[in-house]
Amino acid sequence: MYKALIIGGSAGSFQVITRILSSLPANFPLPVLLSLHRLKHVRSGFVEALSIKSAIPVVEPFDKDQIKPGKAYLAPANYHMFIELGNKIALSTEPPVNHSRPSIDLSFVTAAQVYREKLIGIILSGANKDGAYGLKKVSDYGGVTIVQDPMECQVKTMTESALKITKVDHVMKTDQIIRFLQNIKQ
């Protein structure tokens, strides 16, 4: 039924991402695409920190890497991560969007164009509106949209921005997001 899961987050989302990844079974049937704002000059440690708790492999992809189920792909620091037809990742150093590279919007828009109604998009805590437009595009293409409950977020700007422009399918606390994802069957 679903073909991919994409998650965007910024300030306050690291612990939530860690909890989500640690809750997914080793045989999780979807690729997990992670577009997270991070420090552009810190090249190591982030993947390792996520990998420690995750039952699925977490990698920073290279340009033109094939996307495979049961693997998490973290947009590399200071690169935009686009999703291309044929289940491929494209990396770019084009100018920042919403002051961010990687841009959550760009990752979400391209994933929505590729996976359409077979995409699940999740926006988590964050300090700017990056991701709001991208989640709207997931909705426009018929995908499932989830926003972390702003009342639970460390920083509400990103989730509230998404809720302003998109009638989302679900507003959920972290535990509800985890249960939703654990119930995905292929």
PECOR-V462569 format. One record per helix or strand. SS is the DSSP state (2 for helix, 1 for strand). FROM is the first residue (numbers start at 1). LEN is the number of residues. If there is no record, write none. Layout:
ss=SS from=FROM len=LEN
ss=SS from=FROM len=LEN
This chain:
ss=1 from=4 len=6
ss=2 from=14 len=10
ss=1 from=31 len=6
ss=2 from=46 len=8
ss=1 from=57 len=3
ss=1 from=66 len=1
ss=1 from=71 len=4
ss=1 from=80 len=5
ss=1 from=88 len=5
ss=1 from=97 len=1
ss=1 from=100 len=1
ss=2 from=104 len=15
ss=1 from=119 len=5
ss=2 from=132 len=9
ss=1 from=144 len=5
ss=2 from=157 len=9
ss=1 from=170 len=3
ss=2 from=174 len=9
